[in-house]
């Protein structure tokens, strides 16, 4: 049978070992949780009501929510409705419609898109994602193609 001092030493070793382990877990667990981000579930919405027909005059635009991302609804000077992803293809800034220039503009780095979503100036490397626009009664419904 081990002596009292041996039992005490064994107990102290167990206590010190578990406290060191707990300290390491307390330090490294938050670091690992930060470095490995949680999986984001993409919204499965295929279409949304972006607005009403009477709220958008010709030569104007409006930002709307399309799932978890913004969309841009534009009514051209001729009265045609067009919808695009409102996320710039350069650095994911939010684009807006500029009625004075009659184009879609990104304020971050002066990226410009025409009313077909094609990148025409600035750093954006590719066109905006275009959505399908349908009018149902008084509602403007935007859908992915």
C-alpha positions as CSV (number, residue, x, y, z in Angstrom):
1,X,0.0,0.0,0.0
2,X,1.4,3.4,-1.0
3,X,2.4,5.8,1.7
4,X,0.5,9.0,2.5
5,X,3.1,11.2,0.8
6,X,2.9,9.1,-2.4
7,X,-0.9,9.3,-2.5
8,X,-0.7,13.1,-1.9
9,X,1.9,13.4,-4.7
10,X,-0.3,11.4,-7.1
11,X,-3.3,13.6,-6.2
12,X,-1.3,16.8,-6.9
13,X,0.0,15.4,-10.2
14,X,-3.6,14.6,-11.3
15,X,-4.8,18.1,-10.2
16,X,-2.0,19.9,-12.0
17,X,-2.3,17.8,-15.1
18,X,-6.1,18.4,-15.4
19,X,-5.6,22.2,-14.8
20,X,-3.0,22.4,-17.5
21,X,-5.2,20.5,-19.9
22,X,-8.2,22.8,-19.0
23,X,-6.1,25.9,-19.5
24,X,-4.9,24.7,-23.0
25,X,-8.5,23.9,-24.0
26,X,-9.6,27.4,-22.8
27,X,-6.9,29.0,-24.9
28,X,-7.1,27.0,-28.1
29,X,-10.8,26.3,-28.4
30,X,-11.8,30.0,-29.1
31,X,-8.9,30.3,-31.6
32,X,-10.1,27.2,-33.5
33,X,-13.7,28.4,-33.5
34,X,-12.6,31.7,-34.9
35,X,-10.4,30.2,-37.6
36,X,-13.0,27.7,-38.7
37,X,-16.1,29.7,-39.4
38,X,-19.5,28.1,-39.1
39,X,-21.2,26.8,-42.3
40,X,-23.6,29.4,-43.7
41,X,-26.7,27.9,-45.1
42,X,-27.7,29.6,-48.3
43,X,-31.2,30.8,-48.6
44,X,-33.2,28.6,-51.0
45,X,-35.5,31.4,-52.1
46,X,-36.1,31.3,-55.8
47,X,-38.3,34.4,-56.1
48,X,-39.3,37.4,-54.0
49,X,-41.6,40.3,-54.3
50,X,-39.2,43.2,-54.9
51,X,-41.8,46.0,-54.8
52,X,-45.0,47.4,-56.2
53,X,-45.5,48.7,-59.7
54,X,-46.5,52.2,-58.7
55,X,-43.5,52.8,-56.3
56,X,-40.8,52.9,-58.9
57,X,-40.9,55.8,-61.4
58,X,-39.0,55.5,-64.7
59,X,-35.2,56.1,-64.4
60,X,-34.9,55.0,-60.8
61,X,-33.7,52.0,-58.8
62,X,-34.3,50.3,-55.5
63,X,-32.4,47.9,-53.3
64,X,-34.4,44.8,-52.1
65,X,-33.6,41.6,-50.1
66,X,-33.2,38.5,-52.2
67,X,-32.7,35.7,-49.5
68,X,-29.6,36.8,-47.5
69,X,-28.2,39.0,-50.2
70,X,-29.3,42.4,-51.6
71,X,-30.8,42.8,-55.1
72,X,-31.2,45.9,-57.3
73,X,-34.4,46.6,-59.1
74,X,-34.1,49.2,-61.9
75,X,-36.8,50.8,-63.9
76,X,-35.1,52.1,-67.1
77,X,-35.9,55.5,-68.6
78,X,-38.1,53.6,-71.1
79,X,-40.1,52.0,-68.3
80,X,-38.7,48.5,-68.5
81,X,-37.9,46.6,-65.3
82,X,-34.5,45.0,-64.8
83,X,-33.1,43.2,-61.7
84,X,-29.6,42.3,-60.7
85,X,-27.6,41.1,-57.8
86,X,-26.6,44.3,-55.9
87,X,-23.2,42.8,-55.0
88,X,-20.3,44.2,-57.0
89,X,-18.2,41.6,-58.6
90,X,-15.0,43.3,-57.6
91,X,-15.0,43.4,-53.8
92,X,-18.6,42.6,-52.8
93,X,-19.7,46.3,-52.2
94,X,-23.3,47.2,-52.7
95,X,-24.1,48.8,-56.1
96,X,-26.7,51.4,-56.8
97,X,-28.5,52.9,-59.7
98,X,-27.4,56.4,-60.8
99,X,-30.2,58.1,-62.6
100,X,-28.0,61.0,-63.6
101,X,-25.6,58.7,-65.4
102,X,-28.2,56.1,-66.3
103,X,-26.0,53.2,-65.1
104,X,-25.4,51.0,-62.1
105,X,-22.5,52.3,-60.0
106,X,-20.3,50.9,-57.3
107,X,-19.1,53.6,-54.9
108,X,-16.2,51.6,-53.5
109,X,-13.9,51.9,-56.5
110,X,-16.0,53.6,-59.2
111,X,-17.1,50.4,-60.9
112,X,-19.8,50.9,-63.6
113,X,-22.2,48.6,-65.2
114,X,-24.7,49.3,-68.0
115,X,-28.4,48.5,-67.7
116,X,-27.7,45.0,-69.0
117,X,-25.4,44.3,-66.0
118,X,-22.3,44.3,-68.1
119,X,-19.2,45.8,-66.5
120,X,-18.2,48.8,-68.6
121,X,-15.7,50.8,-66.4
122,X,-13.6,50.4,-63.3
123,X,-12.2,47.3,-61.7
124,X,-15.2,44.8,-61.7
125,X,-14.0,41.7,-63.5
126,X,-17.3,40.3,-64.6
127,X,-21.0,41.3,-65.1
128,X,-23.6,41.4,-62.4
129,X,-25.9,38.4,-62.0
130,X,-29.1,39.2,-63.7
131,X,-32.5,38.1,-62.4
132,X,-35.9,37.5,-64.2
133,X,-38.6,40.2,-63.5
134,X,-42.3,39.4,-63.8
135,X,-45.3,41.6,-63.0
136,X,-48.1,39.8,-61.2
137,X,-51.0,42.2,-60.7
138,X,-49.5,45.2,-58.8
139,X,-46.4,43.3,-57.5
140,X,-42.9,43.1,-59.1
141,X,-41.7,39.5,-58.6
142,X,-37.9,38.8,-59.1
143,X,-36.7,35.3,-59.7
144,X,-33.4,33.6,-60.3
145,X,-33.1,32.5,-64.0
